[in-house]
Protein backbone atom coordinates (compact mmCIF):
# COMPACT_ATOMS: atom_id res chain seq x y z
CA UNK A 1 0.00 0.00 0.00
CA UNK A 2 1.32 3.45 -0.86
CA UNK A 3 2.19 5.72 2.06
CA UNK A 4 -0.53 8.16 0.96
CA UNK A 5 -3.12 5.36 1.25
CA UNK A 6 -2.51 4.77 4.95
CA UNK A 7 -1.72 6.67 8.10
CA UNK A 8 1.85 7.11 9.19
CA UNK A 9 3.48 4.14 10.89
CA UNK A 10 4.65 4.33 14.49
CA UNK A 11 8.45 4.14 14.70
CA UNK A 12 8.14 2.27 18.03
CA UNK A 13 5.51 -0.44 17.48
CA UNK A 14 5.16 -0.34 13.68
CA UNK A 15 1.37 -0.03 13.71
CA UNK A 16 -0.49 2.70 11.89
CA UNK A 17 -1.18 5.99 13.68
CA UNK A 18 -4.56 6.57 12.02
CA UNK A 19 -5.45 9.97 13.48
CA UNK A 20 -3.83 13.03 15.00
CA UNK A 21 -5.91 12.35 18.11
CA UNK A 22 -3.39 9.58 18.92
CA UNK A 23 -0.30 11.24 17.42
CA UNK A 24 2.76 11.96 19.54
CA UNK A 25 4.10 14.00 16.59
CA UNK A 26 1.11 16.34 16.65
CA UNK A 27 1.07 16.42 20.46
CA UNK A 28 4.61 17.81 20.29
CA UNK A 29 3.52 20.27 17.59
CA UNK A 30 0.47 21.65 19.41
CA UNK A 31 2.48 22.04 22.64
CA UNK A 32 5.26 24.04 20.97
CA UNK A 33 7.90 21.33 21.08
CA UNK A 34 8.12 20.83 17.32
CA UNK A 35 8.05 23.47 14.57
CA UNK A 36 5.67 23.01 11.63
CA UNK A 37 8.59 22.69 9.21
CA UNK A 38 9.63 19.49 11.03
CA UNK A 39 6.28 17.71 10.76
CA UNK A 40 7.11 15.87 7.53
CA UNK A 41 10.66 14.97 8.55
CA UNK A 42 10.04 13.73 12.10
CA UNK A 43 9.13 10.10 12.84
CA UNK A 44 5.60 9.43 14.04
CA UNK A 45 4.49 7.33 17.00
CA UNK A 46 1.41 6.75 19.10
CA UNK A 47 1.11 8.91 22.19
CA UNK A 48 1.22 5.81 24.37
CA UNK A 49 4.39 4.66 22.58
CA UNK A 50 6.11 7.65 24.18
CA UNK A 51 5.37 6.82 27.83
CA UNK A 52 7.76 9.47 29.19
CA UNK A 53 5.43 12.20 27.87
CA UNK A 54 2.19 10.20 28.01
CA UNK A 55 2.48 9.78 31.78
CA UNK A 56 1.75 13.52 32.13
CA UNK A 57 -1.66 13.35 30.43
CA UNK A 58 -4.25 13.34 33.18
CA UNK A 59 -7.76 13.25 31.74
CA UNK A 60 -10.80 11.07 32.42
CA UNK A 61 -10.81 9.91 28.78
CA UNK A 62 -7.12 8.96 28.72
CA UNK A 63 -6.05 5.76 30.43
CA UNK A 64 -3.11 6.64 32.70
CA UNK A 65 0.40 5.65 31.68
CA UNK A 66 2.67 4.58 34.54
CA UNK A 67 6.44 4.91 34.20
CA UNK A 68 8.79 3.52 36.81
CA UNK A 69 12.37 4.40 37.52
CA UNK A 70 14.31 7.60 36.99
CA UNK A 71 11.94 8.94 34.32
CA UNK A 72 8.80 8.47 36.39
CA UNK A 73 6.96 11.68 37.12
CA UNK A 74 7.01 10.55 40.76
CA UNK A 75 10.81 10.95 40.71
CA UNK A 76 10.68 14.52 39.37
CA UNK A 77 10.28 17.93 40.91
CA UNK A 78 6.57 18.48 41.72
CA UNK A 79 6.55 21.94 40.10
CA UNK A 80 7.98 20.57 36.86
CA UNK A 81 5.45 17.72 36.96
CA UNK A 82 2.56 20.16 37.48
CA UNK A 83 3.67 22.23 34.46
CA UNK A 84 4.06 19.12 32.30
CA UNK A 85 0.67 17.75 33.37
CA UNK A 86 -1.00 21.06 32.57
CA UNK A 87 0.71 21.44 29.16
CA UNK A 88 0.46 17.88 27.89
CA UNK A 89 -3.11 17.40 29.10
CA UNK A 90 -4.14 20.62 27.34
CA UNK A 91 -2.28 19.43 24.24
CA UNK A 92 -4.06 16.08 24.27
CA UNK A 93 -7.43 17.80 24.68
CA UNK A 94 -6.51 20.05 21.73
CA UNK A 95 -5.83 17.01 19.55
CA UNK A 96 -9.26 15.61 20.42
CA UNK A 97 -10.84 18.96 19.46
CA UNK A 98 -8.98 19.04 16.15
CA UNK A 99 -10.45 15.71 15.07
CA UNK A 100 -13.94 17.20 15.49
CA UNK A 101 -13.27 20.47 13.61
CA UNK A 102 -15.73 20.90 10.78
CA UNK A 103 -14.69 22.45 8.54
CA UNK A 104 -11.05 21.68 9.23
CA UNK A 105 -8.87 24.57 10.31
CA UNK A 106 -5.47 25.58 8.86
CA UNK A 107 -2.50 23.77 10.39
CA UNK A 108 -1.13 27.11 11.65
CA UNK A 109 -4.10 27.18 14.06
CA UNK A 110 -3.49 23.67 15.47
CA UNK A 111 -1.12 24.68 18.30
CA UNK A 112 -2.30 25.89 21.66
CA UNK A 113 -2.77 29.68 21.53
CA UNK A 114 0.53 30.53 23.21
CA UNK A 115 2.44 28.52 20.58
CA UNK A 116 0.68 29.61 17.38
CA UNK A 117 3.17 32.32 16.47
CA UNK A 118 6.19 30.17 17.34
CA UNK A 119 5.10 27.00 15.47
CA UNK A 120 6.37 28.13 12.07
Helices and strands as residue ranges (DSSP letters): G 3-5, E 8-9, E 16-17, G 20-22, H 24-30, G 36-38, G 47-49, H 51-54, G 73-75, H 78-99, G 107-109, G 113-115
